[in-house]
Amino acid sequence: MRVALAMLCIGAVVFLLRVLAAFVKEAMRLPAGVVQVHFAKFNPSRRRGKLIEMRTEVERPSTPYSTDERIAL
């Protein structure tokens, strides 16, 4: 049991060292201040669509819904 636990710990340490080395290599490659950030402009429309009710039951409702009603969930 101790051998298996030791091998698992050694494997985890090797994996984390590889990840750390990749992060350091990536950080050394990009010079500071060159990274550009782009923001998307969000323009929500003023007119909202209709809400759709999704039922999880298999049964059909006893009264049919009209198409012009809004349902608040």
TORRO-468801 format. One record per residue: residue in three letters; x, z negated, y of N, C-alpha, C in turn. Coordinates in Angstrom, 3 decimals, padded with zeros to 6 digits, always signed. Example, Ala and Ser with C-alpha at 12.3 -4.5 7.8 and 13.67 -1.06 7.14 Angstrom:
2
<site resn="ala" n_x="+013.190" n_z="-007.800" n_y="-005.690" ca_x="+012.300" ca_z="-007.800" ca_y="-004.500" c_x="+013.200" c_z="-007.800" c_y="-003.300"/>
<site resn="ser" n_x="+012.850" n_z="-007.080" n_y="-002.250" ca_x="+013.670" ca_z="-007.140" ca_y="-001.060" c_x="+012.900" c_z="-007.870" c_y="+000.030"/>
//
This chain:
73
<site resn="met" n_x="+000.825" n_z="+000.000" n_y="-001.193" ca_x="+000.000" ca_z="+000.000" ca_y="+000.000" c_x="+000.870" c_z="+000.000" c_y="+001.257"/>
<site resn="arg" n_x="+001.969" n_z="-000.753" n_y="+001.210" ca_x="+002.856" ca_z="-000.815" ca_y="+002.375" c_x="+003.529" c_z="+000.534" c_y="+002.628"/>
<site resn="val" n_x="+003.853" n_z="+001.241" n_y="+001.555" ca_x="+004.507" ca_z="+002.551" ca_y="+001.710" c_x="+003.553" c_z="+003.540" c_y="+002.371"/>
<site resn="ala" n_x="+002.299" n_z="+003.524" n_y="+001.929" ca_x="+001.309" ca_z="+004.432" ca_y="+002.512" c_x="+001.072" c_z="+004.108" c_y="+003.980"/>
<site resn="leu" n_x="+000.993" n_z="+002.832" n_y="+004.304" ca_x="+000.788" ca_z="+002.422" ca_y="+005.692" c_x="+001.999" c_z="+002.781" c_y="+006.556"/>
<site resn="ala" n_x="+003.187" n_z="+002.610" n_y="+006.010" ca_x="+004.399" ca_z="+002.956" ca_y="+006.753" c_x="+004.468" c_z="+004.464" c_y="+007.008"/>
<site resn="met" n_x="+004.093" n_z="+005.264" n_y="+005.995" ca_x="+004.120" ca_z="+006.722" ca_y="+006.169" c_x="+003.073" c_z="+007.157" c_y="+007.194"/>
<site resn="leu" n_x="+001.916" n_z="+006.509" n_y="+007.186" ca_x="+000.886" ca_z="+006.830" ca_y="+008.161" c_x="+001.357" c_z="+006.507" c_y="+009.572"/>
<site resn="cys" n_x="+001.992" n_z="+005.365" n_y="+009.749" ca_x="+002.508" ca_z="+004.979" ca_y="+011.068" c_x="+003.609" c_z="+005.918" c_y="+011.533"/>
<site resn="ile" n_x="+004.493" n_z="+006.293" n_y="+010.627" ca_x="+005.570" ca_z="+007.222" ca_y="+010.989" c_x="+004.998" c_z="+008.577" c_y="+011.375"/>
<site resn="gly" n_x="+004.005" n_z="+009.041" n_y="+010.634" ca_x="+003.357" ca_z="+010.305" ca_y="+010.969" c_x="+002.683" c_z="+010.253" c_y="+012.326"/>
<site resn="ala" n_x="+002.032" n_z="+009.130" n_y="+012.631" ca_x="+001.377" ca_z="+008.988" ca_y="+013.931" c_x="+002.400" c_z="+008.982" c_y="+015.063"/>
<site resn="val" n_x="+003.515" n_z="+008.306" n_y="+014.858" ca_x="+004.561" ca_z="+008.255" ca_y="+015.893" c_x="+005.159" c_z="+009.640" c_y="+016.108"/>
<site resn="val" n_x="+005.399" n_z="+010.367" n_y="+015.050" ca_x="+005.958" ca_z="+011.725" ca_y="+015.179" c_x="+004.981" c_z="+012.625" c_y="+015.918"/>
<site resn="phe" n_x="+003.690" n_z="+012.526" n_y="+015.584" ca_x="+002.683" ca_z="+013.339" ca_y="+016.263" c_x="+002.634" c_z="+013.017" c_y="+017.748"/>
<site resn="leu" n_x="+002.607" n_z="+011.741" n_y="+018.094" ca_x="+002.546" ca_z="+011.359" ca_y="+019.503" c_x="+003.816" c_z="+011.751" c_y="+020.259"/>
<site resn="leu" n_x="+004.961" n_z="+011.707" n_y="+019.597" ca_x="+006.197" ca_z="+012.160" ca_y="+020.246" c_x="+006.151" c_z="+013.660" c_y="+020.520"/>
<site resn="arg" n_x="+005.576" n_z="+014.425" n_y="+019.600" ca_x="+005.445" ca_z="+015.871" ca_y="+019.824" c_x="+004.509" c_z="+016.159" c_y="+020.992"/>
<site resn="val" n_x="+003.412" n_z="+015.407" n_y="+021.085" ca_x="+002.483" ca_z="+015.588" ca_y="+022.199" c_x="+003.160" c_z="+015.207" c_y="+023.516"/>
<site resn="leu" n_x="+003.887" n_z="+014.105" n_y="+023.528" ca_x="+004.607" ca_z="+013.695" ca_y="+024.731" c_x="+005.636" c_z="+014.743" c_y="+025.144"/>
<site resn="ala" n_x="+006.365" n_z="+015.288" n_y="+024.185" ca_x="+007.359" ca_z="+016.329" ca_y="+024.501" c_x="+006.672" c_z="+017.567" c_y="+025.081"/>
<site resn="ala" n_x="+005.493" n_z="+017.927" n_y="+024.569" ca_x="+004.773" ca_z="+019.086" ca_y="+025.103" c_x="+004.308" c_z="+018.823" c_y="+026.528"/>
<site resn="phe" n_x="+003.837" n_z="+017.593" n_y="+026.808" ca_x="+003.433" ca_z="+017.255" ca_y="+028.173" c_x="+004.612" c_z="+017.306" c_y="+029.134"/>
<site resn="val" n_x="+005.746" n_z="+016.783" n_y="+028.725" ca_x="+006.932" ca_z="+016.795" ca_y="+029.585" c_x="+007.401" c_z="+018.224" c_y="+029.822"/>
<site resn="lys" n_x="+007.389" n_z="+019.041" n_y="+028.794" ca_x="+007.795" ca_z="+020.440" ca_y="+028.924" c_x="+006.857" c_z="+021.185" c_y="+029.867"/>
<site resn="glu" n_x="+005.558" n_z="+020.910" n_y="+029.767" ca_x="+004.574" ca_z="+021.547" ca_y="+030.651" c_x="+004.755" c_z="+021.088" c_y="+032.094"/>
<site resn="ala" n_x="+005.047" n_z="+019.818" n_y="+032.308" ca_x="+005.232" ca_z="+019.294" ca_y="+033.657" c_x="+006.495" c_z="+019.846" c_y="+034.304"/>
<site resn="met" n_x="+007.519" n_z="+020.091" n_y="+033.526" ca_x="+008.765" ca_z="+020.619" ca_y="+034.067" c_x="+008.624" c_z="+022.095" c_y="+034.443"/>
<site resn="arg" n_x="+007.724" n_z="+022.797" n_y="+033.797" ca_x="+007.581" ca_z="+024.232" ca_y="+034.021" c_x="+006.893" c_z="+024.537" c_y="+035.348"/>
<site resn="leu" n_x="+005.848" n_z="+023.796" n_y="+035.717" ca_x="+005.101" ca_z="+024.093" ca_y="+036.931" c_x="+005.697" c_z="+023.363" c_y="+038.136"/>
<site resn="pro" n_x="+006.107" n_z="+024.106" n_y="+039.163" ca_x="+006.580" ca_z="+023.433" ca_y="+040.369" c_x="+005.398" c_z="+022.797" c_y="+041.104"/>
<site resn="ala" n_x="+005.656" n_z="+021.688" n_y="+041.762" ca_x="+004.598" ca_z="+020.957" ca_y="+042.468" c_x="+004.145" c_z="+021.735" c_y="+043.692"/>
<site resn="gly" n_x="+002.858" n_z="+021.753" n_y="+043.967" ca_x="+002.320" ca_z="+022.402" ca_y="+045.161" c_x="+001.945" c_z="+023.851" c_y="+044.974"/>
<site resn="val" n_x="+002.171" n_z="+024.441" n_y="+043.830" ca_x="+001.852" ca_z="+025.842" ca_y="+043.619" c_x="+000.461" c_z="+026.010" c_y="+043.011"/>
<site resn="val" n_x="-000.066" n_z="+024.967" n_y="+042.456" ca_x="-001.345" ca_z="+025.047" ca_y="+041.773" c_x="-002.453" c_z="+025.269" c_y="+042.789"/>
<site resn="gln" n_x="-003.281" n_z="+026.315" n_y="+042.579" ca_x="-004.394" ca_z="+026.613" ca_y="+043.459" c_x="-005.683" c_z="+026.133" c_y="+042.819"/>
<site resn="val" n_x="-006.540" n_z="+025.567" n_y="+043.647" ca_x="-007.823" ca_z="+025.069" ca_y="+043.167" c_x="-008.910" c_z="+025.893" c_y="+043.818"/>
<site resn="his" n_x="-009.832" n_z="+026.402" n_y="+043.004" ca_x="-010.946" ca_z="+027.200" ca_y="+043.510" c_x="-012.240" c_z="+026.450" c_y="+043.245"/>
<site resn="phe" n_x="-013.086" n_z="+026.354" n_y="+044.259" ca_x="-014.374" ca_z="+025.704" ca_y="+044.128" c_x="-015.476" c_z="+026.748" c_y="+044.192"/>
<site resn="ala" n_x="-016.403" n_z="+026.675" n_y="+043.279" ca_x="-017.540" ca_z="+027.584" ca_y="+043.289" c_x="-018.588" c_z="+027.055" c_y="+044.263"/>
<site resn="lys" n_x="-019.205" n_z="+027.955" n_y="+045.011" ca_x="-020.237" ca_z="+027.544" ca_y="+045.951" c_x="-021.572" c_z="+027.525" c_y="+045.219"/>
<site resn="phe" n_x="-022.281" n_z="+026.410" n_y="+045.328" ca_x="-023.558" ca_z="+026.248" ca_y="+044.638" c_x="-024.680" c_z="+026.398" c_y="+045.640"/>
<site resn="asn" n_x="-025.519" n_z="+027.405" n_y="+045.457" ca_x="-026.664" ca_z="+027.632" ca_y="+046.325" c_x="-027.933" c_z="+027.561" c_y="+045.483"/>
<site resn="pro" n_x="-028.544" n_z="+026.391" n_y="+045.399" ca_x="-029.782" ca_z="+026.316" ca_y="+044.616" c_x="-030.905" c_z="+027.042" c_y="+045.335"/>
<site resn="ser" n_x="-031.746" n_z="+027.706" n_y="+044.574" ca_x="-032.861" ca_z="+028.410" ca_y="+045.191" c_x="-033.900" c_z="+027.401" c_y="+045.671"/>
<site resn="arg" n_x="-034.607" n_z="+027.752" n_y="+046.714" ca_x="-035.612" ca_z="+026.846" ca_y="+047.266" c_x="-036.850" c_z="+026.799" c_y="+046.387"/>
<site resn="arg" n_x="-037.180" n_z="+027.879" n_y="+045.748" ca_x="-038.366" ca_z="+027.923" ca_y="+044.903" c_x="-037.994" c_z="+027.457" c_y="+043.503"/>
<site resn="arg" n_x="-038.688" n_z="+026.476" n_y="+043.025" ca_x="-038.402" ca_z="+025.928" ca_y="+041.707" c_x="-039.306" c_z="+026.572" c_y="+040.666"/>
<site resn="gly" n_x="-038.792" n_z="+026.677" n_y="+039.456" ca_x="-039.591" ca_z="+027.223" ca_y="+038.368" c_x="-040.542" c_z="+026.183" c_y="+037.811"/>
<site resn="lys" n_x="-041.345" n_z="+026.626" n_y="+036.889" ca_x="-042.306" ca_z="+025.711" ca_y="+036.284" c_x="-041.651" c_z="+024.948" c_y="+035.150"/>
<site resn="leu" n_x="-042.133" n_z="+023.712" n_y="+034.948" ca_x="-041.608" ca_z="+022.884" ca_y="+033.882" c_x="-042.247" c_z="+023.281" c_y="+032.561"/>
<site resn="ile" n_x="-041.473" n_z="+023.217" n_y="+031.514" ca_x="-041.961" ca_z="+023.550" ca_y="+030.185" c_x="-041.922" c_z="+022.293" c_y="+029.344"/>
<site resn="glu" n_x="-043.032" n_z="+021.970" n_y="+028.727" ca_x="-043.087" ca_z="+020.806" ca_y="+027.854" c_x="-042.784" c_z="+021.257" c_y="+026.435"/>
<site resn="met" n_x="-041.832" n_z="+020.589" n_y="+025.796" ca_x="-041.477" ca_z="+020.905" ca_y="+024.410" c_x="-041.903" c_z="+019.731" c_y="+023.541"/>
<site resn="arg" n_x="-042.780" n_z="+019.979" n_y="+022.620" ca_x="-043.286" ca_z="+018.926" ca_y="+021.747" c_x="-042.479" c_z="+018.892" c_y="+020.463"/>
<site resn="thr" n_x="-042.250" n_z="+017.673" n_y="+019.961" ca_x="-041.536" ca_z="+017.532" ca_y="+018.699" c_x="-042.486" c_z="+017.422" c_y="+017.527"/>
<site resn="glu" n_x="-043.774" n_z="+017.151" n_y="+017.800" ca_x="-044.734" ca_z="+017.030" ca_y="+016.715" c_x="-045.085" c_z="+018.405" c_y="+016.171"/>
<site resn="val" n_x="-045.478" n_z="+018.443" n_y="+014.915" ca_x="-045.864" ca_z="+019.697" ca_y="+014.283" c_x="-047.311" c_z="+020.032" c_y="+014.634"/>
<site resn="glu" n_x="-048.125" n_z="+019.014" n_y="+014.929" ca_x="-049.538" ca_z="+019.218" ca_y="+015.224" c_x="-049.713" c_z="+019.986" c_y="+016.521"/>
<site resn="arg" n_x="-050.782" n_z="+020.743" n_y="+016.583" ca_x="-051.109" ca_z="+021.444" ca_y="+017.814" c_x="-051.927" c_z="+020.522" c_y="+018.706"/>
<site resn="pro" n_x="-051.808" n_z="+020.666" n_y="+020.014" ca_x="-052.606" ca_z="+019.810" ca_y="+020.892" c_x="-054.091" c_z="+020.139" c_y="+020.760"/>
<site resn="ser" n_x="-054.940" n_z="+019.137" n_y="+021.006" ca_x="-056.370" ca_z="+019.348" ca_y="+020.859" c_x="-056.929" c_z="+020.231" c_y="+021.973"/>
<site resn="thr" n_x="-056.350" n_z="+020.158" n_y="+023.172" ca_x="-056.803" ca_z="+021.015" ca_y="+024.267" c_x="-055.651" c_z="+021.923" c_y="+024.672"/>
<site resn="pro" n_x="-055.926" n_z="+023.197" n_y="+024.874" ca_x="-054.835" ca_z="+024.101" ca_y="+025.291" c_x="-054.455" c_z="+023.842" c_y="+026.750"/>
<site resn="tyr" n_x="-053.180" n_z="+024.019" n_y="+027.039" ca_x="-052.693" ca_z="+023.847" ca_y="+028.403" c_x="-052.922" c_z="+025.134" c_y="+029.180"/>
<site resn="ser" n_x="-053.251" n_z="+024.983" n_y="+030.443" ca_x="-053.343" ca_z="+026.183" ca_y="+031.269" c_x="-051.943" c_z="+026.532" c_y="+031.753"/>
<site resn="thr" n_x="-051.740" n_z="+027.760" n_y="+032.093" ca_x="-050.396" ca_z="+028.235" ca_y="+032.416" c_x="-049.959" c_z="+027.874" c_y="+033.819"/>
<site resn="asp" n_x="-050.895" n_z="+027.455" n_y="+034.698" ca_x="-050.523" ca_z="+027.176" ca_y="+036.073" c_x="-050.356" c_z="+025.690" c_y="+036.368"/>
<site resn="glu" n_x="-050.285" n_z="+024.842" n_y="+035.366" ca_x="-050.118" ca_z="+023.419" ca_y="+035.589" c_x="-048.645" c_z="+023.033" c_y="+035.512"/>
<site resn="arg" n_x="-048.303" n_z="+022.034" n_y="+036.260" ca_x="-046.960" ca_z="+021.461" ca_y="+036.169" c_x="-047.080" c_z="+020.144" c_y="+035.427"/>
<site resn="ile" n_x="-046.124" n_z="+019.869" n_y="+034.576" ca_x="-046.155" ca_z="+018.645" ca_y="+033.786" c_x="-044.923" c_z="+017.824" c_y="+034.142"/>
<site resn="ala" n_x="-045.130" n_z="+016.566" n_y="+034.497" ca_x="-044.015" ca_z="+015.675" ca_y="+034.804" c_x="-043.666" c_z="+014.906" c_y="+033.547"/>
<site resn="leu" n_x="-042.410" n_z="+014.956" n_y="+033.175" ca_x="-041.979" ca_z="+014.243" ca_y="+031.965" c_x="-041.323" c_z="+012.949" c_y="+032.331"/>
//
